[in-house]
Amino acid sequence: MVAMNRYLEKYIQKDLKRKIVLLTGPRQTGKTTLAMMLKENFDYFNYDNAEHRLNLMEKTWDRSRDLVIFDELHKMKNWKSWLKGIYDTETIPPSIIVTGSAKLDAYKNVRPKLAV
């Protein structure tokens, strides 16, 4: 993967130290690529992949990683509550970033529910 600085990277890196980061936008704009560039040591789960969905349900990601990326998580029923439960019971690291191409209103009112 070619290293490329993106203007959002420094802000995301700062926020990852203390909260979950939600990264949304149109399809094929580089959200997942950006997420994967943030840390060298990460786990990646795409909710569209059946095996990844099973891993998500069983919460089998590697806690020794620096970052866990949840892609298209908004497709999971009750994803906000699930994610809040993860955040409330897990420690950082690993940092968590959620990426997705859903309309921005899919994330409406998430902040109060996931507020730190």
C-alpha positions in Angstrom: 0.0 0.0 0.0 1.4 3.4 -1.0 1.7 5.8 2.0 -0.3 9.0 1.4 -1.0 11.7 3.9 -4.6 12.8 4.1 -5.7 15.9 5.9 -8.0 14.0 8.3 -5.3 11.6 9.4 -3.9 13.7 12.2 -7.3 14.4 13.7 -8.4 10.8 13.5 -5.1 9.7 15.1 -5.7 12.1 18.0 -9.3 11.0 18.5 -8.5 7.2 18.3 -6.5 7.6 21.6 -9.6 8.3 23.5 -12.8 7.4 21.6 -14.4 5.4 18.8 -14.1 7.1 15.4 -16.9 6.9 12.9 -15.8 7.5 9.3 -18.5 7.8 6.7 -18.8 9.0 3.2 -19.7 7.9 -0.4 -18.7 4.5 -1.7 -15.2 4.1 -3.1 -13.7 7.3 -1.6 -11.0 5.7 0.4 -12.5 5.4 3.9 -11.3 1.8 4.5 -7.9 2.6 2.9 -7.5 5.5 5.2 -8.4 3.4 8.2 -5.9 0.8 7.3 -3.2 3.4 6.9 -3.6 4.7 10.5 -1.8 1.8 12.2 0.3 -1.0 10.9 -1.0 -3.6 13.4 -4.8 -3.8 12.9 -7.7 -6.3 12.6 -10.3 -5.7 9.9 -13.9 -6.9 9.9 -16.4 -6.2 7.1 -20.0 -6.9 8.0 -20.7 -7.8 4.4 -18.5 -10.9 4.8 -20.2 -13.9 6.5 -17.1 -15.1 8.3 -16.4 -11.6 9.6 -20.0 -11.3 10.9 -19.4 -14.5 12.9 -16.2 -13.1 14.3 -18.0 -9.9 15.2 -20.7 -11.8 17.0 -18.1 -13.9 18.9 -16.0 -10.8 19.5 -12.9 -12.7 18.4 -10.6 -9.8 17.3 -7.0 -9.7 18.6 -6.9 -7.5 21.7 -3.1 -7.1 21.2 -3.6 -5.1 18.0 -3.3 -1.3 17.9 -6.5 -0.9 15.9 -9.7 -2.7 15.1 -11.6 -1.6 12.0 -15.3 -2.4 11.7 -16.5 -1.8 8.1 -20.2 -1.5 7.1 -21.2 -2.1 10.8 -24.3 0.0 10.3 -25.9 -3.0 8.6 -25.9 -4.9 11.9 -29.2 -4.8 13.8 -28.7 -2.7 16.9 -25.1 -1.9 15.9 -25.1 1.3 18.1 -25.9 -0.6 21.3 -23.5 -3.4 20.3 -20.7 -0.9 19.8 -21.4 1.0 23.0 -21.3 -2.4 24.9 -17.9 -3.1 23.3 -16.6 0.4 24.3 -18.0 0.1 27.8 -16.4 -3.3 28.5 -13.2 -3.2 26.5 -10.2 -1.0 27.0 -8.3 1.2 24.5 -6.1 -0.1 22.9 -7.1 -1.5 20.7 -8.5 1.7 19.2 -11.7 1.3 17.2 -12.7 2.9 13.9 -16.1 2.3 12.2 -16.3 2.9 8.5 -19.3 2.8 6.2 -21.0 4.2 3.2 -24.4 4.6 4.7 -26.2 7.8 4.5 -25.1 10.2 7.2 -28.5 10.0 8.8 -27.7 6.4 9.7 -25.4 7.9 12.3 -27.8 10.6 13.4 -27.8 10.9 17.2 -25.0 8.4 17.7 -22.8 10.8 19.7 -25.1 11.1 22.7 -25.4 7.3 22.9 -21.6 6.7 22.4 -20.5 9.8 24.3 -17.4 9.3 26.4 
